[in-house]
Amino acid sequence: MIMIMLNQTDVTPASFILNGIPGLEDMHVWISLPFCSMYAVAVVGNCGLLYLIYCEDALHRPMYYFLAMLFLTGLFISSSTIPKALGIFWFHFKEISFDGCLIQMFFVHTLTGMESGVLMLMALDCYVAICYPLRYSTILTNPVIAKAGLSTFLRGVLLIIPFTFLTKRLPYCRGNVIPHTYCDHMSVAKLSRGNIKVNVIYGLMVALLIGGFDILCITVSYTMILRAVVSLSSADARQKAFSTCTAHICSIVFSYSPAFFSFFSHRFGGHRISPSCHIIVANIYLLLPPTMNPVVYGVKTKQIRDCVIRILSGSKFIKSHSI
């Protein structure tokens, strides 16, 4: 009876040890430099453009509201993981409480799901803008945008909450060292000696319900956009329509490319790819989109670019009511 009670107390560890990038411990300081630089760009870029969208009346339009959601989500994603990773790299602050690990895992997966949902909403925004330009303002009203954003957030929360309970119920008797820079669902679940089949199946279901659904909507939207653009008689009109979607396509590439690599390599090529490569790609998956999105939209979006140039040139910041 005493042994059973002792075993039960050891089922849930008080804390986990995030070990950083295994095999590259001697290079942690050097690896931290690009991580820190990208995080700084992400924070400055996303905060700057969020402030710009808030202050500039000309940017109070559906497209920029969706952009604000994307920037805000990217800022929270990077801030939920990179400071802890830098603490590991620089100061060897590797310990994280069990509940803290679950909280970080919840926010990472919820926010990445929301980022995917916002990209899907932006694809629908492009579809409405190109295919129904005259009805654009009546279709995408502020209440519709608010409901779409809230639905995307609630979808992520409701689908990710079970992850925390599925992970918490597991007995952890294989140690408490996680070979990662942050608490990922499968990285934590693999420390358990219990049956994690339910975790794996539910993880695949969530990936299909969020990622699969969003990619399907994006694909259908761009198929309809392509058909509408090809049918335009003017070459200038076609070029303008395509340029409208360029920045969004770049965001999709930045977000989904490392995500696909991480997802499929874990399930089908886990033994052929080194753990250090898995972890670096997993961090790039979270850090690359919030770093590059402000740069891409700042360069590709004329109104944002004009506002930034005006501010950097020292011109007086005047609220603009022009479109």
N, C-alpha and C positions, 0 to 999 in steps of 0.2 A: 504493500500500500504506500509506503514511504517513497519507494522508487518511482511509482506511478505519479505521485504528487510532484517529485523532483522533475520528472520528464515533462509534465504539463507546464511547469514553470519555465522550462527551457524551450518550449515550443515557439514562443514569440520573443525574439531578442529585444533588448532595450534600445539598441541602436544598430545601424549598419555602418560599414566602412566603405566609402566610395574610393576605389583604388586608382582612379584616373584612367590612363591609357596603358594597359599592361604591355610590358616589353619595351616601352619607351619612357620609363620613369626618369632616366638620365637626361632626356630631352624635353622634359615637361616645361622648363623655363623658356626654351626656344619655341615650343609649340604654343605657349601662352601668348607670344607676341602677335601673331596674326589673329588669334582669338580676341585679344584685347582691342586690337585696332579695328576689327570688324564690329565688335560690340560698341565701341565709341562712335563709329560711323552710324550704326543702327540707332543709337539713342539720340544723337544730334539730328540725324536726318528725319527720323520719324517724329520727334518732338517738334522740330522746326516746321515740317509740313502740316502737322496737326494744328499748330498755332496759326499758320498761314491760312488754312482752310477756315478756321474759326473767325479770323479777323477780316478776311477778304470777302465782301458781299458777292462778287462775281463767281466765287467758288461755292456758293450756297446752292448747289444743284445736285441731283441724284448721283451722278457719276462721282462727285467729290465726297458725298456722304459715304458711299461704298469705299472710296479710297481711305477715308478717315477710319472706317472700321478695320480695313486691312492694316493700316499703319499702327493703330492702337493694339490690334492683336499681335502683330509682329513685335512690338515693343514689350508686351507682357511675356511673350514666348521666350525671347532672348534674356529678359531679366529674371525669369524663373529658373534658368539653368546656368548661364555663363558666369555670374558672380560666384556661385559655388565652385564651378570648374576652375576659375582663377584662384580661388582660395586653396584648392587642392594643389594646383601647379606651383603657387608661390609660397604658401605658408604651411602646406601639408595639413590643412584643415579638412580631414577626410571623414570625420564622424558626422553622421546625421541620425537623428532619432527615428524610431520606427514610424511614429505618427507623422513626423516631418517628411519622411520618405514617401509615405502614402499621399500626403498633401501635394508634394512636388509632382508625383506621378499623375495625380488627378488633373492638376493644372496644365501639365505638359500635353497630355492627350486631349483634354478638353479644348485647349487653345489651338492645337494643330488641326483638330476637327473643325473648329470655327473658321480658321484660316482657309481651309478647303471650301467651306460653305460660302465664305465671302467671295472667293474666286469664282464660284458657280453663280452667285448673284451678279457679279460684274459681267459675266458672260451673257446673262439674260439682259442686263442693262445695254450692252453693245447690240444685242439682237433687236431690242425695242428701238434703240436710237437709229439703227440702219434700216430696219424693215418697216417701222411705223413712226417715222420722224414727226409727222403732224400730230400724232396722238401721244407723243412721248411724255409731255408734261401732265397729261390727264391719266395716263396709266401708272406712271411712277410718281405718285404723290408722296408727300412726307409721311402720312400715316402708313401707306403701303411699305415704304422703306423701313420705317420703325418696326413694323410687324415682321418683315422679312429678316431684319437683323436679330430681333428677339427670338424668332423661331430657330434661327441658325444657332444661337447661343444655347437655347434650351435643348435642342437636339443633342448637342455635344454633352451638356451636363447630364441629361437623362441616360444617355448611352454609356457614359464613362463612369458614372457612380457605381455600377455593379463591379467594375474593375477593382475598386478599393475593397469591397466586401469579399470578392473572390480571392484576392491576394491576402487579406487579413486572416481568412479562415485557415490558411495553409500552415502546416507545422514546419518550422525552420530549424533543421538539425544538421545542415551541411555547412555550418559556419555563417558568418555575417558579412563577408567581404564581397562586395559587388564590383566586378571588373568594368567599371563605367565611370563617367563623370557626373551622371545624374541618375535618378531613379526611374528606370524604364520598366514597364509592366512585365515583360518577359525576363528581363535581367533579374528582377526581384523574384519572380515565380520560380526560376530555375534553381534558386537556393533551397527550395523546399524538397523534402524527401517524400512529400505527399503526391497524390495524383493531380497533375496540372492539365489533364486533358480538357476539362471544362474551360480552363483559362485560355487554352490554345484555340478551342472551337469558338468561344465567345469573341476572342480577339479577331479571328477571321471574319466572323459575322459583322462586327463593328466596322472593320475595314471595308467590307462590301457595302454596308448601309451608309457609310459616310463617304469614303473615297470612291467606291464604285458608282454610287448614285450621282455624286458631284461630277465625276468624269463623264458619265453618260449625258448629263444635262449640258455640260460644256461642249461635248462633241456634237450633240443635236443642235445646239445654238449656233455653233460655227458652221455646221453644214447648211443651216438655213441662211446664215449671213453670207456664205460663199455663193449660194444660189442667187441671192438678191444682188450681190455685188457684180457677179458675172453678167447678169441681165441688164446692168446699166449701160447705156449707149456711150456716155462720155468717159474718156480715159481719165480725165481729171477727177471726175466723180468717183471712179473706181479707186484711184490712188488715194483720194481723201478718205474713202470708207476703210480701205486697208490700213491706212496710217492711224485711224482711230483705234484699231485693235492691236497695234504693234506692241505697246507697252504691256497690255494685259497678257498677250501671248508670252512675252518675256517672263512675266511673273509666274505664269503657269509652268514654264520650263524650270525656273529656279526652285519652285516649290515641289513639283512632282518628280523631277529627275532623281534627286538624292533619296526621296521617299520610296520610289519604286526600287532603287538599288538596295536600300536597306531592307525593305520588306521581302523581296524575293531572295536576296542573298542569305538572309537568316533562315529561310524555310527550305531552300533548294541548293544552296551552295555554302552552307555554314562551315563545312570542314575544309573547303578549298581556299577560303579567304581568311586572312589572319584576323584575330580579335581586334587588334589595334586599328586595322582598316575599317572594320565594322563601327567602332566607336568614333573614329574621326568623321566618317560619313554621317553617322547619327547626329553629331554636333553640327556638321555643315548643313544638314537637313533643317535644323532649328535656327541656325544663324545666318545662312545665306539669303533667304527671302527678306527678312527685315533689314538686312544690310543693303541689298541691291534694289529693293522696291522704291525707296525714296530717290535713289540715283536715277533709275530708269524713268520714273514718272516726272522727276524734276527736269530731265533732259527732253523727254518725248512729248510732254503735255505743254502746249504753247502758253496757256494761261498761267500755269504754275511757273513755267520758265520766265515769263515776262515779270511776274510778281517778284521772283527771286532776284532777277537782274536789277529791277528797280530798287530793291532794298539794298543789295550789295553795292550799287553805284552811289548810294547815299541820297537818293531822291526821297522826297517826302512821302511817307506812307499814307496814302489816301484811300479810303474805302471806295471801291469802284462798283458802280451799279451797271456797268456794261457787261455784255455777254462775250 
